[in-house]
Amino acid sequence: MANNMTKADIVDEIAKATGLTKIETKAVVDGVLSTIVQAVSNGKRIELRGFGVFKSKERKPRIARNPKTGEVVPLDKRVVPIFKPSPEFLKKVNDNMNNQDNK
């Protein structure tokens, strides 16, 4: 299996695990993702216990540089989406990655 996983791959995995059709599963996955995007874009914080937190964060305006040309680029105030994984999620990833390194 490749290192990348697409939304279609996620739908396939969930469909196999639940017995739902791929069409039903895709509708559920699309619904979850669009709900998260809509909520975060409205300034809400989404907490999924054991998984992580989605929220938005305001970035202050600042001066940046184009690394290729060195040109000064002013960046306006902006709001960006943030994901913070839960401790359980982090532990699972670290444990799995450490086990792969030891193989």
KOLVOKE-173753 format. One record per atom (N, C-alpha, C): residue number from 1; residue in three letters; chain; atom name; x, y, z. Coordinates in steps of 0.2 Angstrom, whole numbers, plus 5000, padded with zeros to 4 digits. Each point is the difference from the previous one (the first is absolute). Layout:
REM residues N
{NUM,"Ala","A","CA",{X,Y,Z}}
...
This chain:
REM residues 103
{1,"Met","A","N",{5004,4994,5000}}
{1,"Met","A","CA",{4996,5006,5000}}
{1,"Met","A","C",{5004,5006,5000}}
{2,"Ala","A","N",{4999,5005,4996}}
{2,"Ala","A","CA",{5003,5006,5000}}
{2,"Ala","A","C",{5000,5004,5006}}
{3,"Asn","A","N",{5004,5005,5001}}
{3,"Asn","A","CA",{5000,5004,5006}}
{3,"Asn","A","C",{4995,5005,5000}}
{4,"Asn","A","N",{4997,5002,4994}}
{4,"Asn","A","CA",{4994,5005,5000}}
{4,"Asn","A","C",{4994,4996,5000}}
{5,"Met","A","N",{4995,5004,5003}}
{5,"Met","A","CA",{4993,4997,5000}}
{5,"Met","A","C",{4995,5005,4998}}
{6,"Thr","A","N",{4996,4999,4995}}
{6,"Thr","A","CA",{4995,5005,4998}}
{6,"Thr","A","C",{4994,4999,5003}}
{7,"Lys","A","N",{4995,5004,4999}}
{7,"Lys","A","CA",{4993,5000,5003}}
{7,"Lys","A","C",{4997,4993,4997}}
{8,"Ala","A","N",{5001,4999,4994}}
{8,"Ala","A","CA",{4998,4993,4997}}
{8,"Ala","A","C",{5002,4994,5004}}
{9,"Asp","A","N",{5007,5000,5002}}
{9,"Asp","A","CA",{5002,4995,5004}}
{9,"Asp","A","C",{4997,4999,5007}}
{10,"Ile","A","N",{4999,5006,5003}}
{10,"Ile","A","CA",{4996,5000,5006}}
{10,"Ile","A","C",{4993,4998,4999}}
{11,"Val","A","N",{4997,5002,4995}}
{11,"Val","A","CA",{4993,4997,4999}}
{11,"Val","A","C",{5000,4992,4999}}
{12,"Asp","A","N",{5005,4998,4996}}
{12,"Asp","A","CA",{5001,4993,4999}}
{12,"Asp","A","C",{5001,4996,5007}}
{13,"Glu","A","N",{5004,5003,5004}}
{13,"Glu","A","CA",{5002,4997,5007}}
{13,"Glu","A","C",{4994,4999,5004}}
{14,"Ile","A","N",{4996,5006,5000}}
{14,"Ile","A","CA",{4994,5000,5005}}
{14,"Ile","A","C",{4995,4996,4997}}
{15,"Ala","A","N",{4999,5000,4994}}
{15,"Ala","A","CA",{4995,4995,4997}}
{15,"Ala","A","C",{5001,4993,5001}}
{16,"Lys","A","N",{5006,4998,5000}}
{16,"Lys","A","CA",{5002,4993,5001}}
{16,"Lys","A","C",{4999,4999,5008}}
{17,"Ala","A","N",{5002,5004,5004}}
{17,"Ala","A","CA",{4999,4999,5007}}
{17,"Ala","A","C",{4993,5000,5003}}
{18,"Thr","A","N",{4995,5004,4996}}
{18,"Thr","A","CA",{4994,5001,5003}}
{18,"Thr","A","C",{4994,4996,4996}}
{19,"Gly","A","N",{5002,4998,4994}}
{19,"Gly","A","CA",{4995,4997,4996}}
{19,"Gly","A","C",{4995,5004,4996}}
{20,"Leu","A","N",{5002,5007,5001}}
{20,"Leu","A","CA",{4996,5005,4996}}
{20,"Leu","A","C",{5002,5000,4993}}
{21,"Thr","A","N",{4996,5002,4995}}
{21,"Thr","A","CA",{5002,5001,4993}}
{21,"Thr","A","C",{5005,5005,5000}}
{22,"Lys","A","N",{5004,5000,4994}}
{22,"Lys","A","CA",{5005,5006,4999}}
{22,"Lys","A","C",{4996,5007,4999}}
{23,"Ile","A","N",{4994,4999,4997}}
{23,"Ile","A","CA",{4996,5007,4999}}
{23,"Ile","A","C",{4998,5002,5007}}
{24,"Glu","A","N",{4997,4996,5004}}
{24,"Glu","A","CA",{4998,5002,5007}}
{24,"Glu","A","C",{5006,5003,5004}}
{25,"Thr","A","N",{5005,4996,5000}}
{25,"Thr","A","CA",{5006,5002,5004}}
{25,"Thr","A","C",{5003,5007,4997}}
{26,"Lys","A","N",{5000,5001,4994}}
{26,"Lys","A","CA",{5003,5006,4997}}
{26,"Lys","A","C",{4995,5006,5002}}
{27,"Ala","A","N",{4994,4999,5000}}
{27,"Ala","A","CA",{4995,5005,5003}}
{27,"Ala","A","C",{5002,5002,5007}}
{28,"Val","A","N",{5001,4995,5004}}
{28,"Val","A","CA",{5002,5001,5007}}
{28,"Val","A","C",{5006,5004,5001}}
{29,"Val","A","N",{5005,4997,4996}}
{29,"Val","A","CA",{5007,5004,5001}}
{29,"Val","A","C",{4999,5007,4997}}
{30,"Asp","A","N",{4997,5001,4995}}
{30,"Asp","A","CA",{4999,5007,4997}}
{30,"Asp","A","C",{4996,5004,5005}}
{31,"Gly","A","N",{4995,4997,5003}}
{31,"Gly","A","CA",{4997,5004,5005}}
{31,"Gly","A","C",{5004,5002,5006}}
{32,"Val","A","N",{5004,4995,5003}}
{32,"Val","A","CA",{5004,5002,5005}}
{32,"Val","A","C",{5005,5005,4999}}
{33,"Leu","A","N",{5003,5000,4994}}
{33,"Leu","A","CA",{5005,5004,4998}}
{33,"Leu","A","C",{4997,5007,4999}}
{34,"Ser","A","N",{4995,5001,4996}}
{34,"Ser","A","CA",{4997,5006,4999}}
{34,"Ser","A","C",{4997,5003,5006}}
{35,"Thr","A","N",{4998,4996,5005}}
{35,"Thr","A","CA",{4998,5003,5007}}
{35,"Thr","A","C",{5006,5003,5003}}
{36,"Ile","A","N",{5005,4997,5000}}
{36,"Ile","A","CA",{5006,5002,5004}}
{36,"Ile","A","C",{5002,5007,4996}}
{37,"Val","A","N",{5001,5000,4994}}
{37,"Val","A","CA",{5002,5006,4996}}
{37,"Val","A","C",{4995,5006,5002}}
{38,"Gln","A","N",{4994,4998,4999}}
{38,"Gln","A","CA",{4995,5006,5002}}
{38,"Gln","A","C",{5000,5002,5007}}
{39,"Ala","A","N",{5001,4996,5005}}
{39,"Ala","A","CA",{5000,5002,5007}}
{39,"Ala","A","C",{5007,5004,5001}}
{40,"Val","A","N",{5005,4998,4998}}
{40,"Val","A","CA",{5007,5003,5001}}
{40,"Val","A","C",{5000,5007,4996}}
{41,"Ser","A","N",{4997,5000,4994}}
{41,"Ser","A","CA",{4999,5007,4996}}
{41,"Ser","A","C",{4996,5004,5004}}
{42,"Asn","A","N",{4995,4998,5004}}
{42,"Asn","A","CA",{4996,5004,5004}}
{42,"Asn","A","C",{5003,5002,5007}}
{43,"Gly","A","N",{5006,4998,5001}}
{43,"Gly","A","CA",{5003,5002,5006}}
{43,"Gly","A","C",{4999,4995,5006}}
{44,"Lys","A","N",{4997,4994,4999}}
{44,"Lys","A","CA",{4999,4995,5005}}
{44,"Lys","A","C",{5006,4995,5001}}
{45,"Arg","A","N",{5000,4997,5005}}
{45,"Arg","A","CA",{5005,4996,5002}}
{45,"Arg","A","C",{4997,4993,5000}}
{46,"Ile","A","N",{5003,4995,4996}}
{46,"Ile","A","CA",{4998,4993,5000}}
{46,"Ile","A","C",{5004,4996,5004}}
{47,"Glu","A","N",{4998,4996,5005}}
{47,"Glu","A","CA",{5004,4996,5004}}
{47,"Glu","A","C",{4997,4993,4999}}
{48,"Leu","A","N",{5005,4995,4997}}
{48,"Leu","A","CA",{4998,4993,4999}}
{48,"Leu","A","C",{5005,4997,5005}}
{49,"Arg","A","N",{4997,4997,5006}}
{49,"Arg","A","CA",{5004,4997,5005}}
{49,"Arg","A","C",{5004,4994,4997}}
{50,"Gly","A","N",{5006,5000,5002}}
{50,"Gly","A","CA",{5004,4994,4998}}
{50,"Gly","A","C",{5003,5002,4993}}
{51,"Phe","A","N",{4998,5005,4996}}
{51,"Phe","A","CA",{5002,5001,4994}}
{51,"Phe","A","C",{5004,5007,5000}}
{52,"Gly","A","N",{4996,5005,5001}}
{52,"Gly","A","CA",{5003,5007,5001}}
{52,"Gly","A","C",{4995,5006,4999}}
{53,"Val","A","N",{5003,5006,4999}}
{53,"Val","A","CA",{4996,5006,5000}}
{53,"Val","A","C",{5001,5004,4994}}
{54,"Phe","A","N",{4995,5002,4997}}
{54,"Phe","A","CA",{5000,5004,4994}}
{54,"Phe","A","C",{4998,5007,5002}}
{55,"Lys","A","N",{5003,5005,4999}}
{55,"Lys","A","CA",{4998,5007,5001}}
{55,"Lys","A","C",{5004,5005,4995}}
{56,"Ser","A","N",{4998,5006,5001}}
{56,"Ser","A","CA",{5003,5005,4996}}
{56,"Ser","A","C",{5004,5005,5004}}
{57,"Lys","A","N",{5005,5003,4997}}
{57,"Lys","A","CA",{5004,5004,5004}}
{57,"Lys","A","C",{5002,5006,4996}}
{58,"Glu","A","N",{4999,5006,5003}}
{58,"Glu","A","CA",{5002,5006,4996}}
{58,"Glu","A","C",{5007,5002,5000}}
{59,"Arg","A","N",{5003,5001,4995}}
{59,"Arg","A","CA",{5007,5002,4999}}
{59,"Arg","A","C",{5001,5007,4999}}
{60,"Lys","A","N",{5004,5003,5003}}
{60,"Lys","A","CA",{5001,5008,5000}}
{60,"Lys","A","C",{5003,5001,4993}}
{61,"Pro","A","N",{4999,5007,4998}}
{61,"Pro","A","CA",{5004,5002,4994}}
{61,"Pro","A","C",{5007,5000,5001}}
{62,"Arg","A","N",{5004,4998,4995}}
{62,"Arg","A","CA",{5008,5001,5001}}
{62,"Arg","A","C",{5003,5001,4993}}
{63,"Ile","A","N",{5006,5001,5000}}
{63,"Ile","A","CA",{5004,5001,4994}}
{63,"Ile","A","C",{5004,4993,4999}}
{64,"Ala","A","N",{4999,4997,4994}}
{64,"Ala","A","CA",{5004,4994,4999}}
{64,"Ala","A","C",{5005,5002,4994}}
{65,"Arg","A","N",{5003,4995,4998}}
{65,"Arg","A","CA",{5005,5000,4994}}
{65,"Arg","A","C",{4999,4994,4995}}
{66,"Asn","A","N",{5000,5002,4994}}
{66,"Asn","A","CA",{5000,4995,4995}}
{66,"Asn","A","C",{5007,4997,5000}}
{67,"Pro","A","N",{5000,4993,5002}}
{67,"Pro","A","CA",{5007,4997,5000}}
{67,"Pro","A","C",{5004,5000,4994}}
{68,"Lys","A","N",{4996,5000,4994}}
{68,"Lys","A","CA",{5003,4999,4993}}
{68,"Lys","A","C",{5003,5007,4998}}
{69,"Thr","A","N",{4997,5005,5002}}
{69,"Thr","A","CA",{5002,5007,4997}}
{69,"Thr","A","C",{5002,5004,5006}}
{70,"Gly","A","N",{4999,4999,5006}}
{70,"Gly","A","CA",{5001,5004,5006}}
{70,"Gly","A","C",{4996,5006,5000}}
{71,"Glu","A","N",{4995,5001,4996}}
{71,"Glu","A","CA",{4995,5005,5000}}
{71,"Glu","A","C",{4996,5000,5006}}
{72,"Val","A","N",{4999,5006,5003}}
{72,"Val","A","CA",{4996,5001,5006}}
{72,"Val","A","C",{4992,4999,4998}}
{73,"Val","A","N",{4997,4996,5004}}
{73,"Val","A","CA",{4993,4999,4998}}
{73,"Val","A","C",{4996,5001,5007}}
{74,"Pro","A","N",{4995,5005,4999}}
{74,"Pro","A","CA",{4996,5001,5006}}
{74,"Pro","A","C",{4994,4995,5001}}
{75,"Leu","A","N",{4999,4997,5005}}
{75,"Leu","A","CA",{4995,4995,5001}}
{75,"Leu","A","C",{4995,5003,5005}}
{76,"Asp","A","N",{4993,5000,4997}}
{76,"Asp","A","CA",{4995,5003,5004}}
{76,"Asp","A","C",{4998,4995,5006}}
{77,"Lys","A","N",{4996,5003,5005}}
{77,"Lys","A","CA",{4997,4996,5005}}
{77,"Lys","A","C",{4996,4994,4996}}
{78,"Arg","A","N",{5000,4994,5003}}
{78,"Arg","A","CA",{4997,4995,4997}}
{78,"Arg","A","C",{4998,4995,5005}}
{79,"Val","A","N",{4995,4996,4998}}
{79,"Val","A","CA",{4998,4994,5005}}
{79,"Val","A","C",{5002,4994,4997}}
{80,"Val","A","N",{5003,4995,5003}}
{80,"Val","A","CA",{5002,4994,4998}}
{80,"Val","A","C",{4997,4994,5004}}
{81,"Pro","A","N",{4998,4994,4996}}
{81,"Pro","A","CA",{4998,4995,5004}}
{81,"Pro","A","C",{5006,4996,5004}}
{82,"Ile","A","N",{4999,4998,5006}}
{82,"Ile","A","CA",{5005,4996,5004}}
{82,"Ile","A","C",{4997,4993,5002}}
{83,"Phe","A","N",{5004,4995,5000}}
{83,"Phe","A","CA",{4998,4994,5002}}
{83,"Phe","A","C",{5006,4998,5006}}
{84,"Lys","A","N",{4997,4998,5005}}
{84,"Lys","A","CA",{5005,4998,5006}}
{84,"Lys","A","C",{4998,4993,5002}}
{85,"Pro","A","N",{5004,4995,4998}}
{85,"Pro","A","CA",{4999,4993,5002}}
{85,"Pro","A","C",{4999,4999,5007}}
{86,"Ser","A","N",{4996,4995,5002}}
{86,"Ser","A","CA",{4999,4998,5007}}
{86,"Ser","A","C",{5007,4996,5003}}
{87,"Pro","A","N",{5001,5000,5006}}
{87,"Pro","A","CA",{5005,4996,5003}}
{87,"Pro","A","C",{5000,4993,4997}}
{88,"Glu","A","N",{4994,4997,5000}}
{88,"Glu","A","CA",{4999,4993,4998}}
{88,"Glu","A","C",{5002,4999,4993}}
{89,"Phe","A","N",{4998,5005,4996}}
{89,"Phe","A","CA",{5002,5000,4992}}
{89,"Phe","A","C",{5008,5000,5000}}
{90,"Leu","A","N",{5003,5005,5003}}
{90,"Leu","A","CA",{5007,5001,5000}}
{90,"Leu","A","C",{5004,4993,5002}}
{91,"Lys","A","N",{4997,4997,5006}}
{91,"Lys","A","CA",{5003,4994,5002}}
{91,"Lys","A","C",{5000,4995,4995}}
{92,"Lys","A","N",{4994,4999,4997}}
{92,"Lys","A","CA",{4999,4995,4995}}
{92,"Lys","A","C",{5005,5001,4994}}
{93,"Val","A","N",{5000,5006,4998}}
{93,"Val","A","CA",{5005,5001,4994}}
{93,"Val","A","C",{5007,4999,5002}}
{94,"Asn","A","N",{5002,5002,5006}}
{94,"Asn","A","CA",{5007,4999,5002}}
{94,"Asn","A","C",{5002,4993,5001}}
{95,"Asp","A","N",{4995,4996,5003}}
{95,"Asp","A","CA",{5001,4993,5001}}
{95,"Asp","A","C",{5001,4996,4993}}
{96,"Asn","A","N",{4995,5002,4996}}
{96,"Asn","A","CA",{5001,4997,4993}}
{96,"Asn","A","C",{5006,5001,4996}}
{97,"Met","A","N",{5002,5007,5000}}
{97,"Met","A","CA",{5006,5002,4997}}
{97,"Met","A","C",{5006,4997,5003}}
{98,"Asn","A","N",{5000,4999,5006}}
{98,"Asn","A","CA",{5006,4997,5004}}
{98,"Asn","A","C",{5000,4993,4998}}
{99,"Asn","A","N",{4995,4997,5000}}
{99,"Asn","A","CA",{5000,4992,4998}}
{99,"Asn","A","C",{5002,4999,4993}}
{100,"Gln","A","N",{4998,5005,4996}}
{100,"Gln","A","CA",{5003,4999,4993}}
{100,"Gln","A","C",{5007,5001,4999}}
{101,"Asp","A","N",{5003,5005,5004}}
{101,"Asp","A","CA",{5007,5001,5000}}
{101,"Asp","A","C",{5004,4994,5003}}
{102,"Asn","A","N",{4997,4996,5004}}
{102,"Asn","A","CA",{5003,4995,5003}}
{102,"Asn","A","C",{5000,4993,4996}}
{103,"Lys","A","N",{4996,5001,4994}}
{103,"Lys","A","CA",{5000,4994,4996}}
{103,"Lys","A","C",{5006,4999,4995}}
